[in-house]
Amino acid sequence: MQGYLEKRDLERTAVRIFIRLYNQNYANKLRLLYQRERPDAVLQHRNHQIIGVEITHLFYDSEEAKRLLGRSQSRNLNQEVVEMLIAELNKRIQTKEMKINNYATAYPIALIIRNASPAFGMSDILRAKELIYKPQGRFTHVWFLSRDGSDEWLMKDLQQL
């Protein structure tokens, strides 16, 4: 039960960051209708259009995830390289694409990826954009949320790269 609640809290935080950034940049404002399991959240535009969102968090590796979630005290002494983070990003996109094939929804679905790794920011990812897996059209958007050396969150649609 603890893992489920933690996952739900992480997803709620990610969707709130996304909605704030989206509403700052687009006229057709969004709001959270509810969280659920398939897809992770359901949002509604001001014009009443419904959209589902799948949410995932990107960590450099499992040890970083454990450390950042308070489950490990170890310090990663390995040299971190952006290519490894992008390989993990690509796996996340592909896994979520396979997952939504089993969804029976009457509305489109977008993907939100929240970069939780403090090792790399938005500019690091964009500099290596040619390595990012190109989504196969199952999602309306693939929104990437990341910081970039500050506490401010940034948002980019990876399908627009």
C-alpha positions in Angstrom: 0.0 0.0 0.0 2.9 2.4 0.8 4.3 2.0 -2.7 1.0 2.7 -4.3 0.5 5.9 -2.2 4.0 7.1 -3.1 3.4 6.4 -6.8 0.1 8.3 -6.6 1.7 11.3 -4.9 4.5 11.4 -7.4 2.0 11.3 -10.2 -0.2 14.0 -8.6 2.9 16.3 -8.2 3.9 15.7 -11.9 0.4 16.4 -13.2 0.1 19.6 -11.1 3.5 20.8 -12.5 2.3 20.0 -16.0 -1.0 21.8 -15.6 0.6 24.9 -14.2 3.1 25.0 -17.1 0.5 24.2 -19.7 -1.9 26.9 -18.4 0.9 29.5 -18.5 1.6 28.7 -22.2 -1.8 27.8 -23.7 -5.2 29.6 -23.9 -7.3 26.5 -23.6 -6.6 25.9 -19.9 -6.6 22.5 -18.3 -7.8 21.1 -14.9 -7.4 17.8 -13.2 -10.7 15.8 -13.2 -9.4 12.8 -11.4 -6.6 10.3 -10.9 -7.0 6.7 -11.7 -5.0 3.7 -12.9 -5.6 3.6 -16.7 -4.6 6.2 -17.7 -3.0 7.8 -14.6 -5.0 11.0 -14.7 -7.9 12.5 -16.7 -7.8 16.2 -17.5 -10.3 18.5 -19.0 -9.7 21.5 -21.2 -11.7 24.7 -20.7 -13.7 23.8 -23.8 -14.7 20.5 -22.0 -12.5 18.3 -24.2 -11.2 15.4 -22.1 -7.6 14.0 -22.3 -6.0 11.2 -20.5 -2.4 11.3 -19.4 0.1 8.6 -18.6 2.7 9.7 -16.2 6.3 8.4 -15.6 9.3 9.6 -13.7 12.8 9.5 -15.2 15.7 8.7 -13.0 19.3 8.1 -14.2 19.2 4.5 -12.8 17.5 2.5 -10.1 20.1 3.5 -7.5 19.4 7.2 -8.1 15.7 6.5 -7.7 16.2 4.7 -4.4 18.4 7.5 -3.1 16.1 10.3 -4.1 13.1 8.5 -2.7 14.9 7.9 0.6 15.4 4.2 0.2 19.2 4.2 0.0 22.0 6.2 1.6 24.7 5.1 -0.9 26.4 7.6 -3.1 26.7 6.9 -6.8 30.4 7.4 -7.6 30.0 6.4 -11.3 30.5 9.0 -14.0 27.0 9.9 -15.2 26.6 10.4 -18.9 23.6 11.9 -20.6 23.4 9.0 -23.1 22.5 6.7 -20.2 19.7 9.0 -19.1 18.4 9.2 -22.7 18.5 5.4 -23.0 16.3 5.2 -19.9 14.0 7.9 -21.3 13.6 5.9 -24.5 12.7 2.8 -22.5 10.1 4.7 -20.6 8.5 6.0 -23.8 8.4 2.6 -25.4 7.1 0.9 -22.3 4.3 3.5 -22.0 3.5 3.1 -25.7 3.0 -0.7 -25.2 0.9 -0.1 -22.1 -1.7 2.2 -23.7 -2.3 -0.4 -26.5 -4.5 -2.2 -23.9 -6.5 0.9 -22.8 -10.1 1.3 -23.9 -10.7 5.0 -23.7 -13.0 7.3 -25.6 -10.5 10.2 -25.4 -6.9 10.8 -26.6 -3.9 10.1 -24.3 -0.8 12.2 -23.7 2.4 11.2 -21.9 4.0 13.2 -19.2 7.6 12.4 -18.3 9.0 14.2 -15.3 12.8 14.2 -15.1 13.6 13.5 -11.5 17.3 13.2 -12.0 19.3 16.1 -10.6 22.3 15.0 -12.7 20.9 16.4 -16.0 18.5 19.2 -17.0 16.4 20.2 -19.9 19.4 21.7 -21.9 21.4 18.5 -21.5 18.5 16.5 -23.0 17.8 18.9 -25.8 21.6 19.0 -26.7 21.3 15.2 -27.3 17.8 15.3 -28.9 19.0 13.2 -31.9 19.3 10.2 -29.5 15.7 10.5 -28.3 13.3 7.8 -29.5 10.6 9.2 -31.8 7.2 8.2 -30.4 5.0 6.2 -32.8 1.9 8.4 -32.7 0.1 6.6 -29.9 0.2 9.7 -27.7 -1.1 13.1 -28.7 1.9 14.7 -27.0 5.0 13.5 -25.1 5.5 16.3 -22.6 8.9 16.3 -20.9 9.2 18.2 -17.6 12.6 19.1 -16.3 14.5 21.6 -14.3 17.7 23.2 -15.8 20.0 24.3 -13.0 17.3 26.1 -11.0 14.1 25.3 -9.1 11.9 26.4 -12.1 10.3 23.6 -14.1 10.4 23.7 -17.9 8.2 21.8 -20.4 8.9 20.6 -23.9 6.8 18.4 -26.2 9.3 15.7 -27.4 7.2 15.0 -30.5 8.1 18.5 -31.7 11.9 17.8 -31.7 
